[in-house]
Amino acid sequence: MLKVQGLEAFYGASQALFGIDLAVNDGEVVTLLGRNGMGKTTTIHSVMGIVRPAAGSVEFDGTAIAGWPSYRIAKAGLGLVPEGRQIFPNLSVTENLVATAANRHGAGRPWTLERVFEMFPELNSRRNSMGTLLSGGEQQMLAIGRALMTNPRLLILDEATEGLAPLIRQEIWSCLARIKAEGLSILVVDKNVADLLKLADRHTIIEKGRVVWAGTSAELAADEGLQARYLGV
């Protein structure tokens, strides 16, 4: 589904990524892990065309997309839940959801308002509220629902549960498990390793813009030293 090889990126003269390799297969959940400032968001932005890669390749379903503008990458079937949510503050919940809604790839059971509201009942009760009036958890649900309404073939979540209360985090993880069960490929950045081990199939850890480890949930769970070395605070 997604294949990233040798990805390099810069901010001005400063190099941020050094040969990142990453892959997400059809129907798989893969995580991108690492401490703050190690290049996770830059990797996501490079895949989505927000940052233009300086070297390397990004393929989506066999098509090279590195260097494409973000809108074209989104139309190809990548849906992003960005860090910080970035919902439209002056639009209602319903307006946020329908603003970019599409079914470009002919999904047999597309995401609609009804399906999103069934997934997130809290949004249904706030459907006419402006984005600025939502709690942090409701905003994150809205950001996920907005991405799903584009009916993506790959859902990318950058800091999926950052800053959320424990009960809201668990609701987000439960929803992502339901989405995975429907066969949607997911790439997720988050720091809650215990929850990610239950959800994800494979993990990639990066440090200072380089991949330092990649493996399965069973392998990561078994290596507490690895977690302490690269993921501990």
N, C-alpha and C positions, 0 to 999 in steps of 0.2 A: 504493500500500500504506500508507505513512505520510506524512502531510502536516502539517507544523508551520508556523504562520504567526503572526508578531507576538508570539512567546512572551516573557512577562515573568515574573520570579520574584524574590522577596525572601527574605532571612533577617532576620527582625525588621524594623528600619527600613532595612536596607541592601539596595539593589537589586543583584541579581546578573546578571540577564539583561535585555537591552534590545532587544526586538523580533526574536528569533531566527526565521529562516525556514530550513526544512530539509525535504527530501523523499527518500523511498526508494521506488523503483518495484518492481514485482513481479520477483523474480529478480535484483535488482541489489545490488551491494555499494557502500555509501557510507561514507565516513569523516568523523569529526568531529575536527579537528585544532586544535592551539594549545598554547602553553606551559602550564606548571602554573598553576593558579589563575585561568584565563581563563573558566571557566564550562562546560567540557565535561561534567563529572559532574553539575552542576546541571541542564543540559539533559536528560541521560539520566533523572535523577530526576524531572524535571517531566513527561517523557513517560510514565514508569512510575507516576506517582501518589505517589511518595515525597515529593516537594515539590509543593505545590498551586500551580499557576500563578495569578499575579495578573491576567494579561490574555493575550489571544491564543487561538489555537485549536490543538487536537491532534486530528487525524482518523486513524482506522485503518480502512482499507478502506471509507471513506465514512461511518463512524460517529464522531460527536464523543465523545471519551473524556476530555477535560480535566475534571479534578475527580472522576473515578471513583476508588474505592479501589484500591490496588495489586493486591489479589487478583482483582478483577474485570477489570482490564487484563490480568493474566497469563492468566486464563481466556479472554480474547478472542483470544489467540494471540501475545502478545509474551513472548519468553523472554529473561531477563536473566542475563548472566554478570557479576556485580558486581565492582567494584574491590576488591581484597583477597580475592577468591574466596569468603569467607564460607561455606565448607562446614560441615556439622554435625560438630563435632570428636569427639563421643562416639558417632557412628554409623559403621558400617563403610562401605567403598566401595559395596558392594551396597545397603546400607540408604540411603545418600545418594542413590543413583540411583533407587530405587523409591519414595522417600518422597513425591515430588510427581509421579510418572509419570502420564501421561494421554494419551488420543488423542481429545480433544473434537471435533476437526474432521474426523475420519474419514480420516486420511492413509492412502493406499493401501499405502504401505510405511513403517509407523511405526517410530520409533526405539525399540528394545528393548535389554535388557541385552546380548544377543548382538551387536547392531550397534555399540553403544558399545564393547564389549570388542574387537571387530574393528577399530574405528577407533583405539583406544588400548590396545594389548596390555599396556602397563605396568600398567594398571588391572586387567586380568584376573588378572595374577599377584599383585596386592595386594587382591583382591576382598574378603577377610575382614579386612583391616587397618583400624584406626580412622583417622579423618581426621587426628588429631593426629600420626600416625606417618608421614604421607606427606611427600615432598619438596615444595618449592614448585612444581616442574613437574608433579608428579603431582596436586597440589591443583588446579592450573589445568585440567588435563585433566578432572579430576572435576567441576569447576564447569561446564565446557563440556558434558560428558556429562549432567550433571543438568538443564541447560537444554534440551538436545536431547530428553531423556526426556519433557518436557512436550509434545513435538511442536508447537513453535511455528510460526507462519507468518512471523514476523520474529524473527531472533536478534540481540540487542544485546549487544555485548561492551565493557565499560568497562576500559580498560588491558589489552588482550588478552595482552600478553607482558611486562608490567612486571616487572623483577627476575629474569627467567629467563636461564639460560645460553644461549649462541648456538645450540647444537644443539637444545635444547628449543624455542627460539623458531621455528626452522625447521620442526620437527615440527608446531607449532601452525599455522603458515602453510600447510603442506601439507594439514593436515586441513581448514582453512577453505576452501582451494581445492576440495577434494573436496565439501564441503558446498555451496559455490556451484554446482558443476557439477550438483548434483541439483536446482537451481532455488530454493533457499531464499534469501529476502531477508536481508541482513545489514547492520547498522549497527555500525561498529567505531570505538572510540577507541584510539589507540596513538600512539607517538612514532617508530616505525621506518618513516620515510617511504619508504625504498628498497623495503622489502617491501610496503608498502601500494600503491605505484605499480604493482606487478605484479598485485595482487589486485583492487583496487577499480576501479569504473567512474567514480565521481565523488567529489569531496572538498569539504568545507566547512571553512573556517578561521575561528575566532572569537578575538577579542582583547577582553579586558575586557567580556565579556558581549555583544559585538556581532559579527555576521557581517562579516568584512572581505574575504572572497574566496570564490568558489565556482566550480568548474570540473571539467574532466576530468583524468584521469591524464596524458594527453599535454600538456595545458596546464600542469599543475603541474610536470612533469618539465622542461619547456622554460624555466621561469622560476626560475633559481637565486637571483636577487635576492629574489623573493617568499618562497622558502623561508628564506633567511637573515633576512629582515625579521621574519617571524612565527613561524618554527619553530626557528630556530637557538638554541643555548644560549649 
